[in-house]
């Protein structure tokens, strides 16, 4: 009988990771693409975090995950790398069970990540890692064959990863690591249902640096000027309704924000938003609401924002309150946005954002903006 019949898929995957790490360690040294490349493998174990009580009845076992990471540590070639204590960036290949193979299946994800060193001294480092990419799940909702899966409505989803990581260099280029990880995936409301799945795991792993590592550069930082900025952003998106309709509805929004930049890394702001959601009428009809008016397609509000910036890339969180034109469907008082922004030039920016109401995702948007200062 073939030896593979004695091994579960996760054990075969772990053996493959170990073989890859061993192979990389015996390759002859050279210069070029592989310089300073770090390969890390880790095993995770943890729990699905239920958003609704119904999840408790579906989860039968603990989550088991494996990840294989390829990363490089920056060397301080610009001010941002030095300010962030020479962060790492890389790509992660991730595999996980989801607590119930029959209902939820397994997940395979591929995502780029950014690792920031919160504390680093001698051989010990405490890090924070954030990743965002795409994933594929082997089981999704089906009205006939898998109606119990009320969490996942599509095979392809967006995967988010957050880690707190402790790493120790025990021998030359070899590292041991461990920590906790939070993972979430959903399809950004492109297909219903879209509750998504959250899971929290603890993990341990091994890392190895290929070849000789360069020494980080240290230079004098340019002084930061505290000032204000005014930004205008126009965004477009789309969504499906909660009524399992196949039609995709157009959404759009406009934002004006005044921002204060007390330091390079952290900015705060206050702004005003106007939203348009063309699914309002169809949703109100499905819920048997009466007295629909065209103005109900619009919502307006004000928000505060917190922005963490690294060079041309920013991660932004906004918390807003509806004013004047309010939510006539779910009667939400607050709204939120998670934003990834990139500055093409000093004054031109593009962004991807996700509008939500607390933990309930509403729809994604693509935005184009202009900075006046």
Kinemage of the C-alpha trace (Angstrom):
@kinemage 1
@onewidth
@group {chain A} dominant
@subgroup {mainchain}
@vectorlist {calphas} color= white
{ca unk a 1} P 0.000 0.000 0.000
{ca unk a 2} L 1.228 3.491 -0.834
{ca unk a 3} L 2.712 5.360 2.161
{ca unk a 4} L 0.485 8.365 1.362
{ca unk a 5} L -2.563 6.432 2.558
{ca unk a 6} L -1.105 6.441 6.061
{ca unk a 7} L -0.580 10.215 6.167
{ca unk a 8} L -3.221 12.896 6.487
{ca unk a 9} L -2.975 15.806 3.991
{ca unk a 10} L -1.738 18.216 6.661
{ca unk a 11} L 1.105 15.853 7.656
{ca unk a 12} L 2.186 15.419 4.036
{ca unk a 13} L 2.210 19.217 3.654
{ca unk a 14} L 4.365 19.630 6.778
{ca unk a 15} L 6.863 17.062 5.456
{ca unk a 16} L 7.033 18.949 2.146
{ca unk a 17} L 7.769 22.217 4.005
{ca unk a 18} L 10.584 20.542 5.950
{ca unk a 19} L 12.127 19.127 2.774
{ca unk a 20} L 12.033 22.554 1.107
{ca unk a 21} L 13.782 24.201 4.053
{ca unk a 22} L 16.447 21.467 4.150
{ca unk a 23} L 17.058 21.752 0.402
{ca unk a 24} L 17.478 25.526 0.614
{ca unk a 25} L 20.058 25.198 3.377
{ca unk a 26} L 22.423 23.047 1.312
{ca unk a 27} L 22.297 25.053 -1.958
{ca unk a 28} L 25.716 26.583 -2.721
{ca unk a 29} L 25.999 30.260 -1.805
{ca unk a 30} L 25.672 32.818 -4.575
{ca unk a 31} L 24.659 36.420 -5.081
{ca unk a 32} L 21.542 37.733 -6.771
{ca unk a 33} L 17.841 37.137 -6.341
{ca unk a 34} L 18.186 34.782 -3.361
{ca unk a 35} L 20.345 37.150 -1.291
{ca unk a 36} L 18.737 37.859 2.096
{ca unk a 37} L 15.680 35.744 1.248
{ca unk a 38} L 14.032 34.283 4.330
{ca unk a 39} L 11.907 31.119 4.210
{ca unk a 40} L 9.609 30.338 7.134
{ca unk a 41} L 7.217 27.449 7.763
{ca unk a 42} L 4.739 27.252 10.669
{ca unk a 43} L 1.997 24.991 12.012
{ca unk a 44} L -1.175 26.578 13.481
{ca unk a 45} L -3.905 25.237 15.708
{ca unk a 46} L -6.917 27.153 16.996
{ca unk a 47} L -10.607 27.907 16.894
{ca unk a 48} L -13.291 29.300 14.611
{ca unk a 49} L -14.773 32.503 16.080
{ca unk a 50} L -18.560 32.343 15.576
{ca unk a 51} L -20.294 35.551 14.504
{ca unk a 52} L -23.658 33.935 15.181
{ca unk a 53} L -24.758 31.193 17.602
{ca unk a 54} L -25.630 28.929 14.661
{ca unk a 55} L -21.905 28.538 13.949
{ca unk a 56} L -21.445 26.660 17.220
{ca unk a 57} L -23.546 23.791 15.904
{ca unk a 58} L -21.557 23.529 12.682
{ca unk a 59} L -17.989 23.579 14.073
{ca unk a 60} L -16.892 20.035 14.942
{ca unk a 61} L -13.137 20.320 15.508
{ca unk a 62} L -10.246 22.721 15.958
{ca unk a 63} L -8.725 24.578 13.028
{ca unk a 64} L -5.363 23.306 11.750
{ca unk a 65} L -3.283 25.474 9.409
{ca unk a 66} L 0.102 25.608 7.700
{ca unk a 67} L 1.886 28.552 6.137
{ca unk a 68} L 4.999 28.906 4.010
{ca unk a 69} L 6.425 32.439 3.844
{ca unk a 70} L 9.048 34.032 1.595
{ca unk a 71} L 10.268 37.441 2.774
{ca unk a 72} L 13.035 40.017 2.692
{ca unk a 73} L 14.125 42.459 5.370
{ca unk a 74} L 14.647 46.040 4.194
{ca unk a 75} L 18.065 47.676 4.616
{ca unk a 76} L 17.284 51.345 5.279
{ca unk a 77} L 17.696 52.613 1.726
{ca unk a 78} L 15.159 55.379 2.455
{ca unk a 79} L 13.817 57.214 5.514
{ca unk a 80} L 10.706 55.019 5.765
{ca unk a 81} L 12.655 51.785 6.104
{ca unk a 82} L 14.738 53.268 8.897
{ca unk a 83} L 11.719 54.796 10.705
{ca unk a 84} L 9.953 51.415 10.703
{ca unk a 85} L 13.078 49.632 12.042
{ca unk a 86} L 13.846 47.812 8.785
{ca unk a 87} L 10.537 45.988 8.191
{ca unk a 88} L 10.070 42.801 6.166
{ca unk a 89} L 7.801 42.270 3.188
{ca unk a 90} L 6.962 39.016 1.486
{ca unk a 91} L 4.486 36.461 0.163
{ca unk a 92} L 2.650 33.753 2.119
{ca unk a 93} L 1.140 30.460 0.929
{ca unk a 94} L -1.482 29.383 3.467
{ca unk a 95} L -3.599 26.245 3.963
{ca unk a 96} L -6.237 25.680 6.652
{ca unk a 97} L -9.065 23.450 7.752
{ca unk a 98} L -12.198 25.328 8.850
{ca unk a 99} L -13.686 23.256 11.650
{ca unk a 100} L -16.020 21.133 9.505
{ca unk a 101} L -14.747 19.542 6.291
{ca unk a 102} L -18.224 18.485 5.139
{ca unk a 103} L -19.812 21.960 5.441
{ca unk a 104} L -16.994 24.518 5.179
{ca unk a 105} L -14.257 22.496 3.467
{ca unk a 106} L -10.652 23.782 3.443
{ca unk a 107} L -9.077 27.104 2.504
{ca unk a 108} L -5.967 27.794 0.395
{ca unk a 109} L -4.735 31.403 0.361
{ca unk a 110} L -1.975 33.432 -1.265
{ca unk a 111} L -1.290 36.913 0.088
{ca unk a 112} L 1.489 39.521 0.289
{ca unk a 113} L 2.334 40.740 3.779
{ca unk a 114} L 4.188 43.484 5.634
{ca unk a 115} L 5.983 42.761 8.921
{ca unk a 116} L 6.848 45.548 11.351
{ca unk a 117} L 9.369 44.989 14.149
{ca unk a 118} L 7.790 46.340 17.336
{ca unk a 119} L 10.815 45.331 19.426
{ca unk a 120} L 14.157 43.974 18.299
{ca unk a 121} L 17.272 43.417 20.371
{ca unk a 122} L 20.148 40.985 19.964
{ca unk a 123} L 18.632 37.634 18.957
{ca unk a 124} L 15.039 38.355 20.013
{ca unk a 125} L 12.328 40.184 18.014
{ca unk a 126} L 8.647 40.917 18.611
{ca unk a 127} L 6.795 41.591 15.336
{ca unk a 128} L 3.415 42.522 13.902
{ca unk a 129} L 2.447 41.141 10.480
{ca unk a 130} L -0.469 42.229 8.259
{ca unk a 131} L -1.406 40.483 5.011
{ca unk a 132} L -4.174 40.777 2.421
{ca unk a 133} L -4.735 38.566 -0.616
{ca unk a 134} L -6.937 36.001 -2.322
{ca unk a 135} L -8.126 32.571 -1.198
{ca unk a 136} L -9.995 29.543 -2.524
{ca unk a 137} L -12.335 27.405 -0.413
{ca unk a 138} L -13.337 23.892 -1.371
{ca unk a 139} L -16.956 24.120 -0.117
{ca unk a 140} L -19.505 26.939 -0.496
{ca unk a 141} L -23.202 27.506 0.073
{ca unk a 142} L -25.571 25.573 -2.143
{ca unk a 143} L -29.318 25.629 -1.661
{ca unk a 144} L -29.605 21.873 -2.303
{ca unk a 145} L -26.294 20.199 -1.454
{ca unk a 146} L -24.796 22.490 1.221
{ca unk a 147} L -27.518 24.694 2.695
{ca unk a 148} L -25.897 24.599 6.164
{ca unk a 149} L -22.967 26.713 4.968
{ca unk a 150} L -24.454 30.153 5.616
{ca unk a 151} L -20.975 31.732 5.856
{ca unk a 152} L -19.414 31.335 2.407
{ca unk a 153} L -21.188 32.063 -0.876
{ca unk a 154} L -18.274 31.789 -3.343
{ca unk a 155} L -15.203 29.670 -3.989
{ca unk a 156} L -12.887 32.694 -4.321
{ca unk a 157} L -12.616 35.142 -1.428
{ca unk a 158} L -10.495 37.906 0.065
{ca unk a 159} L -8.212 36.741 2.877
{ca unk a 160} L -6.979 39.009 5.711
{ca unk a 161} L -4.224 37.995 8.144
{ca unk a 162} L -2.981 39.635 11.354
{ca unk a 163} L -0.147 38.188 13.474
{ca unk a 164} L 1.739 38.955 16.659
{ca unk a 165} L 4.997 37.073 16.366
{ca unk a 166} L 7.942 36.306 18.700
{ca unk a 167} L 11.135 35.228 16.940
{ca unk a 168} L 14.467 33.997 18.343
{ca unk a 169} L 17.705 33.464 16.400
{ca unk a 170} L 19.201 30.338 17.944
{ca unk a 171} L 21.977 29.594 15.441
{ca unk a 172} L 23.512 31.695 12.659
{ca unk a 173} L 20.712 32.202 10.089
{ca unk a 174} L 18.210 29.899 11.848
{ca unk a 175} L 15.187 31.209 13.742
{ca unk a 176} L 12.440 29.764 15.913
{ca unk a 177} L 9.127 31.608 15.957
{ca unk a 178} L 5.743 31.453 17.639
{ca unk a 179} L 2.725 33.627 18.257
{ca unk a 180} L -0.966 34.149 17.652
{ca unk a 181} L -2.768 34.827 14.366
{ca unk a 182} L -6.186 36.126 13.377
{ca unk a 183} L -7.491 35.224 9.910
{ca unk a 184} L -10.682 36.283 8.140
{ca unk a 185} L -11.999 35.574 4.671
{ca unk a 186} L -15.136 36.643 2.826
{ca unk a 187} L -16.038 37.706 -0.711
{ca unk a 188} L -16.684 41.429 -0.085
{ca unk a 189} L -20.405 40.910 -0.790
{ca unk a 190} L -19.856 39.853 -4.403
{ca unk a 191} L -21.914 36.737 -3.709
{ca unk a 192} L -24.399 35.870 -0.977
{ca unk a 193} L -24.211 34.610 1.702
{ca unk a 194} L -21.172 36.569 2.856
{ca unk a 195} L -20.786 36.259 6.615
{ca unk a 196} L -17.260 34.928 6.120
{ca unk a 197} L -15.263 32.915 8.628
{ca unk a 198} L -12.951 34.211 11.369
{ca unk a 199} L -10.477 32.028 13.210
{ca unk a 200} L -7.845 32.560 15.891
{ca unk a 201} L -4.801 30.279 16.066
{ca unk a 202} L -1.570 29.882 17.990
{ca unk a 203} L 1.449 28.689 16.032
{ca unk a 204} L 5.095 27.640 16.076
{ca unk a 205} L 7.573 27.450 13.233
{ca unk a 206} L 11.093 27.607 11.863
{ca unk a 207} L 12.788 30.210 9.668
{ca unk a 208} L 16.007 30.274 7.672
{ca unk a 209} L 17.871 33.147 5.953
{ca unk a 210} L 19.486 32.177 2.632
{ca unk a 211} L 23.091 33.295 2.225
{ca unk a 212} L 24.812 36.298 3.772
{ca unk a 213} L 22.648 39.154 5.007
{ca unk a 214} L 23.592 42.773 4.301
{ca unk a 215} L 24.094 45.170 7.174
{ca unk a 216} L 21.334 47.812 7.537
{ca unk a 217} L 22.109 51.388 6.553
{ca unk a 218} L 21.899 54.247 9.046
{ca unk a 219} L 21.624 57.866 7.903
{ca unk a 220} L 20.256 61.150 9.208
{ca unk a 221} L 16.497 61.530 8.767
{ca unk a 222} L 14.995 64.572 7.096
{ca unk a 223} L 12.949 66.690 9.554
{ca unk a 224} L 9.155 66.293 9.405
{ca unk a 225} L 6.931 69.342 8.999
{ca unk a 226} L 3.640 69.190 10.885
{ca unk a 227} L 0.886 70.496 8.625
{ca unk a 228} L -2.639 69.950 7.286
{ca unk a 229} L -3.943 68.400 4.078
{ca unk a 230} L -7.269 68.530 2.213
{ca unk a 231} L -8.294 65.462 0.202
{ca unk a 232} L -11.195 64.811 -2.175
{ca unk a 233} L -12.000 61.209 -3.192
{ca unk a 234} L -14.581 59.764 -5.588
{ca unk a 235} L -15.293 56.020 -5.383
{ca unk a 236} L -17.398 53.449 -7.253
{ca unk a 237} L -18.423 49.942 -6.226
{ca unk a 238} L -21.153 47.364 -6.304
{ca unk a 239} L -23.063 44.884 -4.152
{ca unk a 240} L -25.637 42.141 -4.056
{ca unk a 241} L -28.606 42.316 -1.721
{ca unk a 242} L -29.166 40.089 1.297
{ca unk a 243} L -32.161 38.551 -0.500
{ca unk a 244} L -29.940 36.174 -2.603
{ca unk a 245} L -30.687 38.076 -5.808
{ca unk a 246} L -28.377 37.539 -8.775
{ca unk a 247} L -28.389 41.180 -9.924
{ca unk a 248} L -25.385 43.347 -9.059
{ca unk a 249} L -26.225 46.876 -7.893
{ca unk a 250} L -24.154 50.003 -8.505
{ca unk a 251} L -22.810 52.056 -5.578
{ca unk a 252} L -20.791 55.250 -5.455
{ca unk a 253} L -19.583 57.817 -2.922
{ca unk a 254} L -17.813 61.137 -2.545
{ca unk a 255} L -15.586 62.163 0.383
{ca unk a 256} L -13.976 65.410 1.514
{ca unk a 257} L -11.488 65.140 4.385
{ca unk a 258} L -9.284 67.555 6.325
{ca unk a 259} L -6.211 65.793 7.688
{ca unk a 260} L -3.583 66.694 10.287
{ca unk a 261} L -0.126 65.125 10.005
{ca unk a 262} L 1.586 65.374 13.422
{ca unk a 263} L 4.278 62.876 12.347
{ca unk a 264} L 5.316 60.901 9.278
{ca unk a 265} L 3.773 57.640 10.384
{ca unk a 266} L 0.413 58.607 11.905
{ca unk a 267} L -2.241 61.024 10.549
{ca unk a 268} L -5.738 61.868 11.814
{ca unk a 269} L -8.634 63.474 9.983
{ca unk a 270} L -12.262 64.532 9.923
{ca unk a 271} L -14.479 64.455 6.852
{ca unk a 272} L -17.910 64.322 5.211
{ca unk a 273} L -19.354 61.549 3.010
{ca unk a 274} L -22.202 61.196 0.525
{ca unk a 275} L -23.205 57.636 -0.496
{ca unk a 276} L -25.452 56.316 -3.274
{ca unk a 277} L -26.785 52.733 -3.137
{ca unk a 278} L -28.987 51.618 -6.045
{ca unk a 279} L -30.050 48.415 -4.224
{ca unk a 280} L -32.220 50.283 -1.730
{ca unk a 281} L -35.501 49.971 -3.614
{ca unk a 282} L -35.077 46.241 -4.339
{ca unk a 283} L -34.117 45.527 -0.729
{ca unk a 284} L -37.070 47.449 0.671
{ca unk a 285} L -39.417 45.561 -1.649
{ca unk a 286} L -37.940 42.208 -0.599
{ca unk a 287} L -38.448 43.160 3.053
{ca unk a 288} L -41.990 44.428 2.312
{ca unk a 289} L -41.173 47.992 3.347
{ca unk a 290} L -43.625 50.603 2.132
{ca unk a 291} L -43.288 54.250 1.075
{ca unk a 292} L -40.009 53.978 -0.826
{ca unk a 293} L -38.671 57.324 -2.036
{ca unk a 294} L -35.791 58.010 -4.430
{ca unk a 295} L -33.964 60.012 -1.774
{ca unk a 296} L -33.603 56.802 0.280
{ca unk a 297} L -30.915 55.696 -2.211
{ca unk a 298} L -28.657 58.367 -0.705
{ca unk a 299} L -26.962 58.482 2.690
{ca unk a 300} L -24.765 61.189 4.174
{ca unk a 301} L -22.552 61.403 7.225
{ca unk a 302} L -19.404 62.656 8.914
{ca unk a 303} L -16.410 60.598 9.983
{ca unk a 304} L -13.093 60.624 11.812
{ca unk a 305} L -10.097 58.717 10.447
{ca unk a 306} L -6.807 57.258 11.610
{ca unk a 307} L -4.070 56.639 9.043
{ca unk a 308} L -0.824 54.707 9.307
{ca unk a 309} L 1.509 55.550 6.438
{ca unk a 310} L 4.545 53.787 4.991
{ca unk a 311} L 6.114 55.646 2.091
{ca unk a 312} L 3.347 55.823 -0.586
{ca unk a 313} L 1.093 53.211 1.061
{ca unk a 314} L -1.453 53.949 3.802
{ca unk a 315} L -3.782 51.836 5.928
{ca unk a 316} L -6.807 53.852 7.061
{ca unk a 317} L -9.744 53.189 9.383
{ca unk a 318} L -12.768 55.509 9.408
{ca unk a 319} L -15.660 55.651 11.893
{ca unk a 320} L -18.699 57.613 10.762
{ca unk a 321} L -22.200 58.654 11.835
{ca unk a 322} L -25.116 59.067 9.428
{ca unk a 323} L -26.574 62.594 9.431
{ca unk a 324} L -29.469 64.097 7.410
{ca unk a 325} L -29.793 61.232 4.883
{ca unk a 326} L -29.909 58.165 7.103
{ca unk a 327} L -30.062 54.379 6.614
{ca unk a 328} L -33.713 53.507 5.872
{ca unk a 329} L -33.220 49.719 5.641
{ca unk a 330} L -31.332 48.489 8.728
{ca unk a 331} L -31.480 51.857 10.539
{ca unk a 332} L -27.756 51.780 11.289
{ca unk a 333} L -26.464 54.835 13.114
{ca unk a 334} L -22.750 54.243 12.451
{ca unk a 335} L -20.710 53.129 9.435
{ca unk a 336} L -17.080 52.134 9.015
{ca unk a 337} L -14.474 51.958 6.274
{ca unk a 338} L -11.241 50.052 5.952
{ca unk a 339} L -8.983 51.559 3.275
{ca unk a 340} L -5.733 50.638 1.537
{ca unk a 341} L -4.406 53.715 -0.265
{ca unk a 342} L -1.516 54.285 -2.681
{ca unk a 343} L -0.158 57.665 -3.762
{ca unk a 344} L 0.705 57.565 -7.470
{ca unk a 345} L 2.222 61.040 -7.169
{ca unk a 346} L 2.414 63.508 -4.298
{ca unk a 347} L -1.139 64.740 -4.967
{ca unk a 348} L -2.844 61.879 -6.857
{ca unk a 349} L -4.004 58.801 -4.979
{ca unk a 350} L -5.903 55.564 -5.622
{ca unk a 351} L -7.515 53.344 -3.023
{ca unk a 352} L -9.476 50.186 -2.310
{ca unk a 353} L -11.982 50.464 0.515
{ca unk a 354} L -14.589 48.325 2.241
{ca unk a 355} L -17.679 49.971 3.701
{ca unk a 356} L -19.279 48.147 6.617
{ca unk a 357} L -21.536 48.482 9.621
{ca unk a 358} L -19.371 47.194 12.461
{ca unk a 359} L -18.611 43.547 11.540
{ca unk a 360} L -21.244 43.348 8.758
{ca unk a 361} L -19.589 44.075 5.400
{ca unk a 362} L -21.609 46.159 2.951
{ca unk a 363} L -19.646 46.610 -0.299
{ca unk a 364} L -16.161 47.282 -1.748
{ca unk a 365} L -15.139 50.444 -3.613
{ca unk a 366} L -12.382 51.638 -5.927
{ca unk a 367} L -11.479 55.289 -5.458
{ca unk a 368} L -9.493 58.062 -7.126
{ca unk a 369} L -8.528 61.181 -5.190
{ca unk a 370} L -6.589 64.407 -5.128
{ca unk a 371} L -4.593 66.034 -2.323
{ca unk a 372} L -4.477 69.838 -2.359
{ca unk a 373} L -1.494 70.399 -0.052
